[in-house]
Amino acid sequence: MAFFNRQENPPQYSDAKVYKSFLRQDFRRQCAYCERTEAFLGGEEAFEVDHFKPRQRFPELATVYRNLYYSCRKCNLYKSSTWPSDERAKAGFVFADPCIEDPYLAHLREHLDGALDELTACGEFTNGHIRLDRPDICAWRQKRRGARADLGTFRSLEQNLLRFLDFAGIHERDQIEEQLGLVRRLIGELQDRFLIS
């Protein structure tokens, strides 16, 4: 699940877009909000620099690195320049901040079908504005759930192949090593596509 601990310490730039390469690292090449990965969405081009506190309302934060988030284009579009009024914020209707806590543990709960329950006012505000229940994101969550199960199966298969390798003859060894390479490639693809381990 998403909780992002920033490690990068870039110099100060006057253009927020210049920070994108740093943000890619800190946000592990996935959207800060919906968690979909570059590998799933087709690469870095599907991502933008989001101003967590919108620059229209907070111009002094327009190029402050801590206010910049790595976001897929759709989540950035839906979040846009939305920000709660002071009154709404006092009542807890704020955006969940994935650099402070995991929104999917603290404010939202995922169902088997990928849909979300809003557990708090923060969860309601975040989901309501970023639309984290969009059908394409729900489908992605289902695929990620399936990928986790597949990953467990492939890891078991990898362990079994390694055990067979210890007792195999020369001819069988080549076949097992070939199968082992295939299984490891599939494990790597799943880990990269869904950022699971």
Long-range contacts (C-beta under 8 A, 24 or more apart in sequence): 1-35, 1-102, 1-104, 1-105, 2-30, 2-32, 2-33, 2-35, 2-98, 2-102, 2-103, 2-104, 3-98, 3-99, 3-101, 3-102, 4-28, 4-32, 4-98, 4-99, 5-99, 6-66, 6-99, 8-65, 10-65, 12-63, 13-63, 14-63, 15-63, 16-49, 16-51, 16-55, 16-62, 16-63, 16-68, 17-49, 19-49, 19-63, 19-65, 19-68, 20-44, 20-47, 20-48, 20-49, 20-70, 22-65, 23-49, 23-68, 23-69, 23-70, 24-70, 26-70, 27-69, 27-70, 28-195, 29-70, 29-195, 30-70, 30-195, 31-70, 31-71, 31-72, 31-75, 32-69, 32-70, 32-71, 32-75, 32-98, 32-99, 33-69, 33-71, 33-72, 33-75, 33-79, 33-98, 33-126, 33-130, 33-132, 34-72, 34-74, 34-75, 34-130, 34-132, 34-134, 34-137, 34-140, 35-104, 35-195, 36-72, 36-137, 36-140, 37-192, 37-193, 37-194, 37-195, 39-192, 39-193, 40-140, 40-193, 40-194, 41-72, 46-72, 46-73, 47-71, 47-72, 47-73, 48-72, 48-73, 48-76, 50-75, 50-76, 50-79, 52-95, 52-97, 53-83, 54-80, 54-81, 54-82, 54-83, 55-81, 56-81, 57-81, 57-83, 66-99, 69-98, 69-99, 74-134, 75-130, 75-132, 78-129, 78-130, 78-131, 79-129, 79-130, 82-129, 84-125, 88-125, 91-121, 92-120, 92-121, 92-122, 92-125, 93-121, 93-122, 93-124, 93-125, 94-121, 94-122, 94-125, 95-122, 95-125, 95-126, 95-129, 95-130, 96-122, 96-123, 96-126, 108-132, 110-141, 112-142, 112-145, 113-138, 113-142, 114-138, 114-139, 114-140, 114-141, 114-142, 114-145, 143-194, 144-194, 144-196, 147-190, 147-193, 147-194, 147-196, 148-194, 148-196, 150-186, 150-190, 151-187, 151-190, 151-191, 151-196, 154-183, 154-186, 154-187, 154-190, 155-187, 157-183, 158-183, 158-184, 158-187
